[in-house]
Amino acid sequence: MNVIYINGDILTMKEGQDSAEAVVEENGKIVFVGDKQKAFTYQRKDSRVIDLQGTCMLPGFIDGHSHFVSVANSLRLCDLANAKSFADIVKLMKIFQEKHGLKENEWLIGTGYDHNFLKEKKHPDRYVLDEISQDTPIYITHISSHMGVANSKALKLLDIKEDMIDPQGGRYGRDAKDKFSGYMEENAFLTFQKRVPMPDISQLFDLMKQAQDIYASYGITTIQDGMVTRELFALLKAAADQGIFHQDIIGYLDLAKAGDLEESCRPYFEDYHHHFKLGGYKVFLDGSPQGKTAWMLTPYKGDHQCGYPALQDDQLYQYIETSVKQHHQIIAHCNGDAAAKQYVDQFEKVMEKYPKAKDIRAVMIHAQLVRKEELKRMKAIGMMPSFFVAHTWYWGDIHIENFGYERACQISPVKTAVEEGLPYTFHQDSPVVPCDIMKSIWCAVNRKTRTGISIGKEQAVSVWDALKANTIYGAYQYFEEARKGSIEEGKLADFVILDHNPLTVNTKDLADIKVLCTIKEGNIIYRAK
């Protein structure tokens, strides 16, 4: 059986043939793209004809960077995104604990608080969380996922003591009396999180099914998990073997902890197995600009600090060299301009020894404050940025506070990447923010903060260039341009159907465009109610 799509705006995202009257899909692949009359030459007795009724079809959206398992896991946590004060956090956590019937010894976890929007304008401490319970282990994660706070019981259970020494690229918070406050950031917090018990595997499988549905509701047919530990690889592999995935999941191994894992994982680097594969390695180079842990060349406004690096130059060189020698892609978390410069510097040094290093298509994740100088250099070494462009709206006002207006306007410099001829992608770093592709496209085109301030209009791009980020360039980032990213004959029948054409609506309404249907290899995986 085949399916013929007609009577809609079909945006192919193919240069030179950016639209078509009809598409024919058969056995999960596109067999025809062109005029409606010729499409009906493919019609048979069992053919289905789908009348798009004036809606808009595009290639299925490709996630530039997120944390799939964390999105799944977040579905069992207390959402603190709307907390406006410490009292709100305490109240919401108590309600969640009672509603879900959590026992005294079960971990109570909250996620998504943002100190920037709390009345107190600071992070809570362990004593605030002790107000919820001194017998239940509790911790909460900042919306950036780079920092968090634990109560006294949780710290005791995981043997985190007063005399803990700050790890490289991390910090334990101290109060005015130099006592451990329960606040942790970067590597200190990541180490703590990894030691917290996970739910049982059957519960995680159910959560992953729900998470896939969330991605599908935003038109996403290819999903990333951007930080896969040894344990998470085993979990994702088991889920794939159970046939749980109906979207493609691409994982990136934590290079700092990968060890000898590469050899046993090699088949997953080569191709999908039940919709799961490995794309390469991930490293962290700094922290969060809204949390003032991103590594900057110039101090934050009204401050003497520049954040700090997560890795020394020689460590980063070794990681890049490992990726190049194994011919695996490397993606690096870089928010600050100092981190971006370090990444480019060390990649160029590796290229002196390995001239073909550019073939691995290294990716700079976030690229929040990358300078024009580094973007120019990135083109020469085959490195591409994946912009967290939604920062302009979610934290644009905070960036103006932290950097001053002029520097804040250079957050997510997408237009510079366009002018330099660099491929680029957009991402939402979910669960940091919802995996809403159309919201990111709105942000890239409009560049407005929550309070309506225009932030770097000179870095705004056209709707067409914004759409490229999660279609044609998304496929390129994953070395899948031969099978995804555009509506062309021979490629997978991965589609998203929108209620309006992004190219024809008023640009201020882009974020209001709704996903009506998401199709993966010819199968409907989401339909709006």
Buried (B, 14 or more C-beta within 10 A) or exposed (E): EBBBBBBBBBBBBBEEEBBBBBBBBBEEBBBBBBEEEEBBEBEEEEBEBBEBEEBBBBBBBBBBBBBBBBBBBBBBBBBBBEBEEBBBBBBBBBEBBEEEEBEEEBBBBBBBBBBBBBEEEEBBBBBBBBBBBEEBBBBBBBBBBBBBBBBBBBBEBBEBEEEEEBBEBBBBBEEEEEEBBBBBBBBBBBBBBEEBEBBEEEEBBBBBBEBBBBBBBBBBBBBBBBBBBBEBBEBBBBBBEEEBBBBBBBBBBBBBEBEEBBEEBEEBBEEBBBBBBBBBBBBBBBBBBBBBBBBBEEEBBEEEEBBBBBBEEEBBBBBBBBBBEBEBBBBBBBBBBBBBBBBBBBBBBBBEEBEEBBEBBBBBBBBBBBBEEBBBBBBEBBBBBBBBBBBBBBBBBBBBBBBBEEBBBBBBBBBBBBEBEBBBBBBBBBBBBBBBBBBBBBBBBBBBBEEEBEBBEEBBBBBEBBBBBBBBBBBBBBBBBEBBBBBBEEBBBBBBBBBBBBBEBEBEEBBEBEBBBBBBBBEEBBEEE
